[in-house]
Amino acid sequence: MASSKKYLSSLVKNANQASANEFIQLIESSINQLESEVKHVGSLQIAGRLVKMSPKGEAIMVGDIHGDLNSLVYILENSRFLERSLKEDVFMIFLGDYGDRGTYSPEVYYIILKLKERFPENVILMRGNHEGPNDLLAHPHDLPNQFQRRFGESWQEAYTKIRDLFNYLYNAVLISERFIILHGGVPSRARTIDDIAYAHKTHPKETHLEEILWSDPDDEIKGTYPSPRGAGKLFGEDITEKFLKMLNTKVLVRGHEPSENGFKVNHHNKILTLFSRKGAPYYNNHGAYLQIDISKKAEKATQLIHNIRKF
């Protein structure tokens, strides 16, 4: 316990002090790590940019962090991931949107990449809409200003490298007969699991990646409608139901949407949204993450609420 606290303290200190060159080297190392994850890494099966997990052990699912260093540190401390992951089947799944809004975006990226470096078989880094391809940049796009403030004259190289990294982050995580986990929403035209695994390859010809990163559920509609975000779609319960049936799963776990309580449920218990940071610029009073034994089946999202850690 003491060693994990010391490691976390050192990690935060290094994140605040790392030079642009150190940051760039970490990103290059992370790209090499992610690029090497072909077919499997540890017990995880890899197909394209899809992670397939066996229903064994514990998963800690973390929604949007958006540069909130305090929330990230809180989650790492209270989930006890650092001390448990070396001796137990414990996985930390990040749902994307690590930076580009909050004050400490470079520092958050540094910490999550260091976690991946130290625990490559236990940490899964997914892609959010703020880690999207160049034709789907979120607006306003704060990251260049944050990198310039953090790294000075070397900011452009660091920024270019982090954008290269985004192309290697995962589209989704599938836990057999239980959960499909992605950042935004259902790719409404997906017909097979390969449409998810290789969504980055078919973009922009197909809309799969755009919808995975940008779409939101709507309880009042059927089918899909254009999203007020300007990318992705609003999708109804019928779209969710068809998607879950195709994948033989029960619940879609996602991030992407701020929530006053850190989480919310949509589509009659078929969708759980997690938002794992709080405060400005979203001004939600609570963040939340999910810590769950994935060996146990869940038929609906409300069964997961007692596993949600709200802060």
C-alpha positions in Angstrom: 0.0 0.0 0.0 2.8 2.4 1.0 4.7 1.6 -2.2 1.7 2.3 -4.4 1.1 5.6 -2.7 4.7 6.5 -3.2 4.5 5.5 -6.9 1.4 7.6 -7.5 2.9 10.6 -5.7 6.0 10.2 -7.9 3.9 9.8 -11.0 2.0 13.1 -10.4 5.3 14.9 -9.6 6.9 13.7 -12.8 3.8 14.5 -14.8 4.0 18.1 -13.6 7.8 18.4 -14.2 8.3 16.3 -17.4 10.1 18.2 -20.2 8.7 18.2 -23.8 11.4 15.8 -24.8 10.5 13.3 -22.0 6.8 13.6 -23.0 7.6 13.0 -26.6 9.7 9.9 -25.8 6.8 8.6 -23.6 4.4 9.0 -26.5 6.7 7.2 -28.9 7.1 4.4 -26.5 3.3 4.2 -26.1 2.8 4.1 -29.8 5.2 1.2 -30.1 3.4 -0.6 -27.3 0.0 -0.2 -28.8 1.3 -1.1 -32.3 2.6 -4.3 -30.9 -0.7 -5.4 -29.4 -1.7 -7.8 -32.2 -4.0 -10.8 -31.6 -3.4 -10.7 -27.8 -1.8 -8.9 -24.9 -1.8 -11.0 -21.8 -5.3 -12.5 -21.4 -6.9 -9.9 -23.7 -7.7 -10.8 -27.3 -7.2 -8.2 -29.9 -8.9 -7.8 -33.3 -8.1 -4.6 -35.1 -8.9 -1.9 -32.6 -11.3 -4.0 -30.6 -10.4 -5.6 -27.3 -12.2 -8.9 -26.4 -12.1 -9.7 -22.6 -13.1 -13.0 -21.0 -15.6 -12.5 -18.2 -13.1 -13.0 -15.4 -11.7 -10.7 -12.8 -12.6 -7.1 -12.0 -12.9 -4.1 -14.3 -12.6 -0.5 -13.3 -14.3 1.6 -16.0 -13.4 5.3 -16.2 -15.3 7.8 -18.2 -14.2 11.3 -19.4 -11.4 12.9 -17.4 -10.9 16.0 -19.6 -7.7 17.3 -17.9 -9.0 16.9 -14.3 -5.9 15.7 -12.6 -7.5 15.6 -9.1 -10.3 13.3 -10.3 -7.8 10.9 -12.0 -5.7 10.7 -8.8 -8.8 10.1 -6.7 -9.9 7.2 -8.9 -6.5 5.6 -8.8 -6.3 5.9 -5.0 -9.8 4.8 -4.2 -10.0 1.9 -6.7 -6.6 0.6 -5.3 -5.7 -0.4 -8.9 -2.0 0.1 -8.4 -1.5 -2.3 -5.6 -4.0 -4.9 -6.8 -3.2 -5.2 -10.5 0.1 -6.9 -10.0 -1.4 -9.9 -8.2 -5.1 -10.0 -9.3 -7.1 -10.0 -12.5 -7.9 -6.3 -12.3 -8.3 -4.2 -15.5 -8.6 -0.4 -15.8 -10.6 0.6 -18.9 -10.4 4.3 -19.9 -13.3 5.3 -22.2 -11.5 8.2 -23.8 -11.5 12.0 -23.6 -8.4 12.4 -21.4 -7.7 16.0 -22.2 -8.8 19.0 -24.3 -10.9 21.0 -21.8 -9.5 20.9 -18.3 -6.4 22.6 -17.0 -4.1 19.6 -16.7 -4.5 17.8 -20.1 -0.8 17.1 -20.7 -0.4 15.8 -17.2 -3.4 13.5 -17.5 -2.0 12.1 -20.8 1.4 11.6 -19.1 -0.1 9.6 -16.2 -2.4 7.3 -18.3 0.5 6.6 -20.7 2.7 5.7 -17.8 0.0 3.4 -16.4 -0.1 1.7 -19.8 3.6 1.4 -19.8 3.8 -0.2 -16.3 0.6 -2.4 -16.6 0.3 -3.2 -20.4 -1.9 -6.2 -19.8 -4.2 -4.5 -17.4 -4.8 -1.0 -18.8 -6.9 -0.4 -21.9 -6.9 3.0 -23.5 -9.9 3.8 -25.7 -10.5 6.6 -28.1 -12.8 9.4 -27.4 -14.1 12.1 -29.7 -11.4 14.4 -28.3 -8.9 11.9 -29.6 -10.6 11.7 -33.0 -9.1 11.8 -36.5 -8.2 15.1 -38.1 -11.5 15.5 -39.9 -13.4 15.1 -36.7 -11.7 17.6 -34.3 -13.8 18.7 -31.4 -14.5 22.4 -31.2 -13.3 24.4 -29.5 -10.0 22.5 -29.6 -8.1 23.6 -26.5 -5.2 21.2 -26.7 -2.8 23.3 -28.8 -3.1 26.2 -26.3 -2.6 23.8 -23.4 0.5 22.3 -24.9 1.9 25.7 -25.8 1.4 26.8 -22.2 3.0 23.6 -20.8 5.9 23.0 -23.2 6.7 26.4 -24.7 8.7 26.4 -27.9 8.6 22.6 -28.2 4.8 22.4 -28.0 4.2 21.7 -31.7 6.2 18.5 -31.8 4.6 17.2 -28.6 1.1 18.1 -29.9 1.8 16.4 -33.3 3.0 13.2 -31.5 0.0 13.0 -29.2 -2.3 13.3 -32.2 -0.3 10.4 -33.8 -1.0 8.4 -30.7 -4.7 8.8 -31.0 -4.8 6.6 -34.1 -3.7 3.6 -32.0 -6.3 3.9 -29.2 -9.0 1.3 -29.1 -12.5 1.7 -30.7 -14.3 -0.6 -28.2 -14.1 -3.3 -25.6 -16.3 -6.4 -25.7 -16.9 -8.5 -22.6 -18.6 -11.7 -23.8 -22.4 -11.9 -22.9 -22.1 -8.8 -20.7 -20.9 -5.5 -22.0 -19.9 -3.5 -25.0 -17.9 -0.5 -24.0 -17.2 2.5 -26.2 -16.9 6.2 -26.0 -20.0 7.7 -27.6 -22.6 5.7 -29.3 -23.9 2.9 -31.5 -22.6 2.7 -35.0 -26.1 2.5 -36.5 -25.1 0.8 -39.8 -22.8 -1.8 -38.3 -23.7 -5.3 -39.4 -20.8 -7.4 -38.0 -18.3 -7.1 -35.1 -15.6 -6.3 -37.7 -17.4 -3.0 -38.4 -16.4 -2.0 -34.9 -13.0 -3.5 -34.8 -12.0 -1.9 -38.1 -14.0 1.3 -38.0 -10.8 3.3 -38.1 -9.9 1.6 -41.4 -13.2 2.4 -43.1 -13.4 6.0 -42.0 -14.6 8.3 -43.5 -16.2 6.2 -46.2 -18.3 4.6 -43.5 -19.8 6.4 -40.5 -19.0 3.7 -37.9 -16.0 5.5 -36.2 -17.8 8.9 -36.2 -20.8 7.4 -34.5 -18.7 5.4 -32.0 -16.9 8.6 -31.0 -19.7 11.2 -31.2 -23.2 9.8 -31.0 -25.6 10.0 -28.1 -28.7 8.1 -27.0 -32.1 9.7 -27.0 -35.1 8.2 -25.1 -37.7 10.0 -27.2 -36.8 8.8 -30.7 -36.7 5.7 -32.9 -33.9 5.3 -35.5 -31.4 8.1 -35.8 -31.4 11.8 -36.2 -28.7 14.4 -36.9 -26.8 15.3 -33.7 -26.7 18.9 -32.4 -23.0 18.3 -31.8 -22.4 18.6 -35.5 -21.0 15.0 -35.8 -22.4 11.6 -35.0 -26.1 11.0 -34.5 -28.8 10.8 -31.9 -30.0 7.2 -31.7 -33.1 5.5 -30.3 -33.6 2.5 -28.2 -34.4 0.3 -31.2 -30.9 1.0 -32.5 -29.3 0.1 -29.1 -31.4 -3.1 -28.9 -30.4 -4.3 -32.3 -26.7 -3.5 -31.6 -26.7 -5.4 -28.3 -28.4 -8.4 -29.9 -25.8 -8.5 -32.7 -23.0 -8.7 -30.1 -24.8 -11.0 -27.7 -24.4 -8.4 -24.9 -26.8 -6.9 -22.4 -25.5 -3.3 -21.6 -23.7 -0.6 -23.4 -21.3 1.3 -21.2 -20.2 4.7 -22.5 -18.8 8.1 -21.6 -19.1 11.3 -23.7 -22.0 13.0 -21.9 -21.6 15.2 -18.8 -23.8 14.2 -15.9 -24.7 16.1 -12.8 -24.4 12.9 -10.7 -21.5 11.4 -12.7 -23.6 8.7 -14.4 -27.0 8.2 -16.0 -29.1 5.4 -17.5 -30.9 5.4 -20.9 -33.0 3.2 -23.2 -34.8 1.3 -20.4 -31.6 0.1 -18.7 -29.7 -0.8 -21.8 -27.1 2.1 -21.5 -25.0 3.3 -18.7 -23.1 6.6 -19.1 -20.1 7.4 -16.9 -18.5 10.9 -16.5 -15.5 10.6 -14.3 -14.5 14.2 -13.7 -16.2 17.2 -12.1 -16.1 20.9 -11.9 -15.3 23.5 -14.6 -15.9 23.8 -17.4 -18.8 21.3 -17.0 -19.7 22.3 -13.4 -21.2 18.9 -12.5 -21.2 18.3 -8.8 -20.1 14.6 -9.0 -17.9 12.3 -11.0 -18.3 8.6 -11.1 -16.6 5.4 -12.2 -17.6 1.7 -12.3 -15.8 -1.0 -10.3 -17.3 -4.4 -11.1 -16.8 -8.1 -10.9 -17.2 -9.0 -14.6 -17.6 -12.7 -13.9 -21.1 -11.9 -12.7 -23.8 -11.4 -15.3 -25.9 -8.2 -15.4 -29.1 -8.1 -17.4 -29.7 -4.3 -17.2 -27.8 -1.1 -16.3 -29.6 -0.4 -13.0 -28.1 -3.6 -11.7 -24.7 -1.9 -12.0 -25.6 1.2 -9.9 -24.4 -0.3 -6.6 -21.0 -0.8 -8.3 -20.7 2.8 -9.2 -18.2 4.8 -7.2 -19.5 8.4 -7.0 -17.3 11.2 -5.7 
